[in-house]
Amino acid sequence: MLLFWGWRAIFWVLAGIGAIGLVFAWLRLPETLKPEYRQPLHLGSVVGRFGTLLKHRAFMATRSLSTFQFCALTYSIGLKDRSSHGSHGYEPRKLEGAGERVAHEGAGF
């Protein structure tokens, strides 16, 4: 697919698969929540429930921890990316076409 239609086609195919899955789920999956527990979808009720989440200490503790972990991971990947420039034979300007080079020449496996 990449060689015939380009890299953007991958995202269009994934979007199509996601749309098909959404339509299938909407039409074929039954509602499992009992009617007496269902709530209307209004902006006020959504904002109210979101406010309830923000006041929940255990929820905020786990979200804060996962946010910190994600930031630390992203930062460490950024540091590794900067330190590896030049060590693999590619200068920062030459890295722009590295994905295209792999797609046309193969990954070298």
Helices and strands as residue ranges (DSSP letters): H 2-5, H 8-28, G 35-37, H 43-55, H 57-84, G 92-97, H 98-105
